[in-house]
């Protein structure tokens, strides 16, 4: 399998595979969508995507106290991280394609 196909398979698995978090929540975390994610989950997901070194145990504890299970939080954090990595990967591929076409 080529790298792009493998990447698409991983994305499909985290978004559509079996899990504790809903498919809609996983998609919103992947997309870093503040419209679909309520506080305090939105704060955690946005930090994972934009400032991962700033995520604290308290960020996770607040989300857990809001009613999400550890499994749900883990799945959503993974979706947020893979979503951000995907955006960066796609942007890099676009730059490489543009550079190659010159």
C-alpha positions, 0 to 999 in steps of 0.5 A: 500500500502506498502512504496516502492509502495507508493514511486514508485507512487510518483516518477512516478507522478513527472516524468510522470504526467502533468506539465510545465517542459518537461518529459526530463527536469524532468528526468534529474533533478531527475537524477542530470544529468549535460549533459541534463541540461544547465547552469544556471539550472544545478547549481540550480539543483545540489545545490538542490541535493547536498547542499540544504541549500546553495540554494539562491533566486538569484539561482532561479532568475538567472534560471527564467531570463534564460526563465523558468517559476516559475512553471517549476522551482518548478517542477524541484526543486521537481524532484531534491529533490525527486531524491536525496532522492530516491538515499539515500533511495535506498542506505539505503535499500541496507545497511539494506539488507546486514546487514540482510543477515549477 
